[in-house]
Amino acid sequence: MPSASPYRIRVATPTDVPALRSLIELSVRELQKHDYNPAQIEGALGHALGLDTQLVADQTYFIAEPADEPKTFAGCGGWSFRNTLFGSDHGPHRIALPLDPYIDAAKIRAIFVHPRFARRGLGTLILHHCEQAAVQAGFHRFEMGSTLTGVPLYALRGYCEIGRVDVPLPNGEVLPILRMSKSL
């Protein structure tokens, strides 16, 4: 008999936004410090890396809470039926146009895990939940802009690199992001 998941995944709401921003900042500062230098991290937070509240409004952004610690944000992530590949509300390359599930790839967006819950399968769980939600909306292909930190996880889950985007940051630094895709 399968055991119950140690996490509950729910749709994020506007009241969750401040806590989500805090989780994302902590995750980036702690888990991405081996792939990006401090100046890149500072320049990227709230720009290339951060919360896109359009996903919250679209109800396609999710929060993972430990089953035994309700209200604790262990991780978050989402998907989008819009054309924006990555970035926060103030990020680059924002294109709010809707995608056509018959010809376009759903965008997997902004998966972050609290450092206390890292390397326990939570990123995989959130990714799978996002893919399933996108499939229910009619999509059969996925695309993302991955940080260097996320590439090993996504490669293990069937995503292939299709390009690189060097994102100019407001502080003059550049953040490398890898475009990755997967088809069912």
Buried (B, 14 or more C-beta within 10 A) or exposed (E): EEEEEBBBBEBBEEEBBEBBBEBBBBBBBBBBEEBBEEEBBBBBBBBBBBBBBBBBEBEBBBBBBBEEEEEBBBBBBBBBBBBBBBBBBEBBEBEEEEBEBEEBBBBBBBBBBBEEBBEBBBBBBBBEBBBEBBBEEEBEBBBBBBBBBBBEBBBEBEBEEEEEBEBEBEEEBBBEBBBBBBEE
